[in-house]
């Protein structure tokens, strides 16, 4: 007996979307792009601080490498 695909709601338009849909968790490419635009414009933020020291070190190292690369290009 196989399980039916789990149905959820698109976070943008609230239409039902199946986990097997190609744009999951969105119902369409349009909703996917709207969501990306909200992230890019600062409409969404991650509100809790990062407490993992290893992750903080990794992020700081990445930031420093990106800054160095940009400085080298100028």
DSSP file (Angstrom, degrees, kcal/mol; ACC not computed):
  #  RESIDUE AA STRUCTURE BP1 BP2  ACC     N-H-->O    O-->H-N    N-H-->O    O-->H-N    TCO  KAPPA ALPHA  PHI   PSI    X-CA   Y-CA   Z-CA
    1    1 A X              0   0    0      0, 0.0     2,-0.2     0, 0.0     0, 0.0   0.000 360.0 360.0 360.0 119.1    0.0    0.0    0.0
    2    2 A X        -     0   0    0      1,-0.1     2,-0.2     0, 0.0     0, 0.0  -0.616 360.0-116.2 -91.6 149.3    1.6    3.3   -1.1
    3    3 A X        -     0   0    0     -2,-0.2     2,-0.2     1,-0.1     3,-0.1  -0.567  27.8-115.3 -81.3 144.6    1.2    6.6    0.7
    4    4 A X        -     0   0    0     -2,-0.2    -1,-0.1     1,-0.1     3,-0.1  -0.531  44.2 -92.6 -72.6 145.0   -0.5    9.5   -1.0
    5    5 A X        -     0   0    0     -2,-0.2     2,-0.3     1,-0.1    -1,-0.1  -0.301  46.3-106.2 -58.4 142.1    1.8   12.4   -1.6
    6    6 A X        -     0   0    0     -3,-0.1    13,-1.8    12,-0.0     2,-0.4  -0.534  32.4-146.0 -73.5 131.8    1.6   15.0    1.2
    7    7 A X  E     +A   18   0A   0     -2,-0.3     2,-0.2    11,-0.2    11,-0.2  -0.848  24.1 167.2-102.2 134.5   -0.3   18.1    0.3
    8    8 A X  E     -A   17   0A   0      9,-2.9     9,-3.3    -2,-0.4     2,-0.4  -0.726  35.7 -97.2-129.5-179.0    0.8   21.5    1.7
    9    9 A X  E     -A   16   0A   0      7,-0.2     7,-0.2    -2,-0.2     2,-0.2  -0.871  35.0-110.0-107.8 139.1   -0.1   25.1    0.9
   10   10 A X     >  -     0   0    0      5,-3.0     4,-1.7    -2,-0.4    16,-0.2  -0.453  25.4-136.5 -60.4 130.3    2.0   27.4   -1.2
   11   11 A X  T  4 S+     0   0    0     14,-0.4    -1,-0.2     1,-0.2    15,-0.1   0.660  98.2  42.5 -68.5 -13.6    3.5   30.0    1.1
   12   12 A X  T  4 S+     0   0    0      3,-0.1    -1,-0.2     0, 0.0    14,-0.1   0.902 132.7  11.2 -96.1 -56.3    2.7   32.8   -1.3
   13   13 A X  T  4 S-     0   0    0      2,-0.1    -2,-0.2     0, 0.0    13,-0.0   0.519  90.5-127.0-106.6  -6.5   -0.8   32.2   -2.7
   14   14 A X     <  +     0   0    0     -4,-1.7     2,-0.1     1,-0.2    -3,-0.1   0.619  55.2 149.0  70.7  15.9   -2.0   29.5   -0.3
   15   15 A X        -     0   0    0      1,-0.1    -5,-3.0    -6,-0.1     2,-0.3  -0.463  58.2 -96.4 -72.5 153.2   -3.0   27.1   -3.1
   16   16 A X  E     -A    9   0A   0     -7,-0.2     2,-0.4    -2,-0.1    -7,-0.2  -0.540  47.6-176.3 -70.7 133.8   -2.7   23.4   -2.4
   17   17 A X  E     -A    8   0A   0     -9,-3.3    -9,-2.9    -2,-0.3     2,-0.2  -0.998  18.2-134.0-135.0 137.5    0.6   22.0   -3.7
   18   18 A X  E >   -A    7   0A   0     -2,-0.4     3,-1.8   -11,-0.2   -11,-0.2  -0.603  21.5-121.6 -89.7 151.1    1.8   18.4   -3.6
   19   19 A X  T 3  S+     0   0    0    -13,-1.8    -1,-0.1     1,-0.3   -12,-0.1   0.691 113.3  59.5 -63.2 -17.9    5.3   17.4   -2.5
   20   20 A X  T 3  S+     0   0    0    -14,-0.2    -1,-0.3     3,-0.0     2,-0.1   0.543  78.4 111.9 -88.5  -7.9    5.8   15.8   -6.0
   21   21 A X  S X  S-     0   0    0     -3,-1.8     3,-1.6     1,-0.1     5,-0.1  -0.395  74.9-126.2 -65.9 142.8    5.2   19.1   -7.8
   22   22 A X  T 3  S+     0   0    0      1,-0.3    -1,-0.1     5,-0.1     5,-0.1   0.771 108.7  46.6 -64.4 -26.1    8.3   20.5   -9.6
   23   23 A X  T >  S-     0   0    0      3,-0.2     3,-2.7     4,-0.1    -1,-0.3   0.299  94.7-178.5 -97.7   9.7    8.1   23.9   -7.9
   24   24 A X  T <   +     0   0    0     -3,-1.6     3,-0.1     1,-0.4    -5,-0.1  -0.214  65.1  28.8 -51.5 135.5    7.4   22.5   -4.4
   25   25 A X  T 3  S+     0   0    0    -16,-0.1   -14,-0.4    -7,-0.0    -1,-0.4  -0.955 125.2  57.7 -88.0  10.4    7.0   24.1   -1.9
   26   26 A X  S <  S-     0   0    0     -3,-2.7    -3,-0.2   -16,-0.2     3,-0.1  -0.624  76.1-134.9 -98.1 161.3    5.5   26.7   -4.3
   27   27 A X  S    S+     0   0    0     -2,-0.2     2,-0.3     1,-0.1    -4,-0.1   0.683  82.7   3.6 -87.0 -18.2    2.7   26.1   -6.7
   28   28 A X  S  > S-     0   0    0     -5,-0.2     4,-1.7     1,-0.1    -1,-0.1  -0.965  74.5-101.3-157.6 167.8    4.3   27.8   -9.6
   29   29 A X  H  > S+     0   0    0     -2,-0.3     4,-2.5     1,-0.2     5,-0.2   0.861 119.1  60.6 -62.8 -35.9    7.5   29.5  -10.9
   30   30 A X  H  > S+     0   0    0      1,-0.2     4,-2.3     2,-0.2    -1,-0.2   0.937 106.0  44.4 -58.2 -49.0    5.7   32.8  -10.3
   31   31 A X  H  > S+     0   0    0      1,-0.2     4,-2.2     2,-0.2    -1,-0.2   0.863 111.3  55.0 -65.7 -34.8    5.3   32.2   -6.6
   32   32 A X  H  X S+     0   0    0     -4,-1.7     4,-2.1     2,-0.2    -1,-0.2   0.916 110.3  45.6 -62.0 -43.5    8.9   31.0   -6.4
   33   33 A X  H  X S+     0   0    0     -4,-2.5     4,-2.5     2,-0.2    -2,-0.2   0.878 110.1  53.6 -70.1 -38.5   10.1   34.3   -7.9
   34   34 A X  H  X S+     0   0    0     -4,-2.3     4,-1.8     2,-0.2    -1,-0.2   0.927 110.2  48.3 -59.7 -44.3    7.9   36.4   -5.7
   35   35 A X  H  X S+     0   0    0     -4,-2.2     4,-1.9     2,-0.2    -2,-0.2   0.913 110.4  50.6 -63.0 -43.8    9.4   34.6   -2.7
   36   36 A X  H  X S+     0   0    0     -4,-2.1     4,-2.6     1,-0.2    -1,-0.2   0.902 108.5  53.3 -60.5 -41.4   12.9   35.1   -3.9
   37   37 A X  H  X S+     0   0    0     -4,-2.5     4,-2.1     1,-0.2     6,-0.3   0.863 105.6  53.4 -62.1 -36.9   12.1   38.8   -4.4
   38   38 A X  H  <>S+     0   0    0     -4,-1.8     5,-2.4     2,-0.2     6,-1.1   0.899 110.8  46.4 -66.1 -39.6   10.9   39.1   -0.8
   39   39 A X  H ><5S+     0   0    0     -4,-1.9     3,-1.0     4,-0.2    -2,-0.2   0.935 113.6  48.9 -65.0 -44.8   14.2   37.6    0.4
   40   40 A X  H 3<5S+     0   0    0     -4,-2.6    -2,-0.2     1,-0.2    -1,-0.2   0.829 111.9  47.9 -66.2 -32.8   16.2   39.9   -1.9
   41   41 A X  T 3<5S-     0   0    0     -4,-2.1    -1,-0.2    -5,-0.2    -2,-0.2   0.464 118.7-106.4 -88.6  -0.6   14.4   43.1   -0.8
   42   42 A X  T < 5S+     0   0    0     -3,-1.0    -3,-0.2    -4,-0.4    -2,-0.1   0.611  81.3 131.0  86.5  11.9   14.7   42.3    2.9
   43   43 A X  S   <S+     0   0    0     -5,-2.4     2,-0.4    -6,-0.3    -4,-0.2   0.786  72.7  43.3 -67.4 -27.0   11.0   41.4    3.2
   44   44 A X  S    S+     0   0    0     -6,-1.1     2,-0.3    -5,-0.1    -2,-0.1  -0.925  71.3 176.2-115.8 144.4   12.1   38.2    5.1
   45   45 A X        -     0   0    0     -2,-0.4     2,-0.8     0, 0.0    -6,-0.0  -0.980  36.1-118.5-141.1 155.7   14.8   38.1    7.7
   46   46 A X        -     0   0    0     -2,-0.3    -2,-0.0     1,-0.1     0, 0.0  -0.870  32.2-170.9 -92.8 112.5   16.2   35.4   10.0
   47   47 A X        +     0   0    0     -2,-0.8     2,-0.4     2,-0.1    -1,-0.1   0.690  55.4  79.3 -87.3 -19.5   15.4   36.8   13.4
   48   48 A X  S    S-     0   0    0      1,-0.1     3,-0.0     0, 0.0    -2,-0.0  -0.736  81.4-118.5 -93.4 138.7   17.2   34.6   15.7
   49   49 A X        -     0   0    0     -2,-0.4     2,-0.5     1,-0.1    -2,-0.1  -0.277  28.5-105.5 -69.4 157.3   21.0   35.1   16.2
   50   50 A X        +     0   0    0      1,-0.1    -1,-0.1     2,-0.0     0, 0.0  -0.739  37.0 176.1 -84.3 125.1   23.5   32.4   15.3
   51   51 A X        +     0   0    0     -2,-0.5     2,-0.8    -3,-0.0    -1,-0.1   0.531  46.9 102.9-107.2  -9.6   24.8   30.7   18.5
   52   52 A X     >  -     0   0    0      1,-0.2     4,-2.3     2,-0.1     3,-0.2  -0.664  57.0-158.5 -79.6 110.1   27.0   28.0   17.0
   53   53 A X  H  > S+     0   0    0     -2,-0.8     4,-2.4     1,-0.2     5,-0.2   0.850  90.7  54.1 -59.4 -35.9   30.6   29.3   17.3
   54   54 A X  H  > S+     0   0    0      2,-0.2     4,-2.2     1,-0.2    -1,-0.2   0.911 110.1  46.6 -64.8 -41.4   31.9   27.0   14.5
   55   55 A X  H  > S+     0   0    0     -3,-0.2     4,-2.7     2,-0.2    -2,-0.2   0.898 110.8  52.5 -67.4 -40.0   29.3   28.3   12.1
   56   56 A X  H  X S+     0   0    0     -4,-2.3     4,-2.6     2,-0.2    -2,-0.2   0.925 110.0  48.5 -60.4 -44.6   30.1   31.9   13.1
   57   57 A X  H  X S+     0   0    0     -4,-2.4     4,-2.3     1,-0.2    -2,-0.2   0.910 111.9  49.6 -61.0 -42.4   33.8   31.3   12.4
   58   58 A X  H  X S+     0   0    0     -4,-2.2     4,-2.2     2,-0.2    -2,-0.2   0.917 112.1  47.2 -63.8 -43.9   32.9   29.8    9.1
   59   59 A X  H  X S+     0   0    0     -4,-2.7     4,-2.5     2,-0.2    -2,-0.2   0.892 111.9  50.1 -65.6 -40.1   30.7   32.7    8.1
   60   60 A X  H  X S+     0   0    0     -4,-2.6     4,-2.5     2,-0.2    -1,-0.2   0.902 110.7  50.0 -65.1 -40.2   33.3   35.2    9.1
   61   61 A X  H  X S+     0   0    0     -4,-2.3     4,-2.3     2,-0.2    -2,-0.2   0.902 111.0  49.0 -63.6 -41.4   35.9   33.4    7.1
   62   62 A X  H  X S+     0   0    0     -4,-2.2     4,-2.4     2,-0.2    -2,-0.2   0.922 111.4  49.4 -63.1 -44.7   33.7   33.4    4.1
   63   63 A X  H  X S+     0   0    0     -4,-2.5     4,-2.5     1,-0.2    -2,-0.2   0.919 111.5  49.2 -60.4 -44.4   32.9   37.1    4.5
   64   64 A X  H  X S+     0   0    0     -4,-2.5     4,-2.5     1,-0.2    -1,-0.2   0.898 111.0  49.4 -63.6 -41.1   36.7   37.9    4.8
   65   65 A X  H  X S+     0   0    0     -4,-2.3     4,-2.3     2,-0.2    -1,-0.2   0.901 112.0  48.5 -65.1 -40.6   37.5   35.8    1.6
   66   66 A X  H  X S+     0   0    0     -4,-2.4     4,-2.3     2,-0.2    -2,-0.2   0.912 112.2  48.8 -65.4 -41.4   34.7   37.6   -0.3
   67   67 A X  H  X S+     0   0    0     -4,-2.5     4,-2.4     2,-0.2    -2,-0.2   0.915 111.6  49.4 -63.8 -42.8   36.0   40.9    0.8
   68   68 A X  H  X S+     0   0    0     -4,-2.5     4,-2.4     1,-0.2    -2,-0.2   0.902 110.5  50.7 -63.3 -41.5   39.6   40.0   -0.1
   69   69 A X  H  X S+     0   0    0     -4,-2.3     4,-1.4     2,-0.2    -1,-0.2   0.914 111.8  47.0 -63.4 -43.4   38.4   38.9   -3.6
   70   70 A X  H  X S+     0   0    0     -4,-2.3     4,-1.1     1,-0.2    -2,-0.2   0.893 112.3  50.1 -65.5 -39.4   36.5   42.1   -4.2
   71   71 A X  H  < S+     0   0    0     -4,-2.4     3,-0.4     1,-0.2    -2,-0.2   0.892 109.0  52.0 -66.0 -39.6   39.5   44.2   -3.0
   72   72 A X  H  < S+     0   0    0     -4,-2.4    -1,-0.2     1,-0.2    -2,-0.2   0.810 106.9  54.2 -65.9 -30.1   41.8   42.2   -5.3
   73   73 A X  H  <        0   0    0     -4,-1.4    -1,-0.2     1,-0.2    -2,-0.2   0.760 360.0 360.0 -75.9 -25.1   39.5   42.9   -8.3
   74   74 A X     <        0   0    0     -4,-1.1    -1,-0.2    -3,-0.4    -2,-0.2   0.465 360.0 360.0 -77.4 360.0   39.6   46.7   -7.7
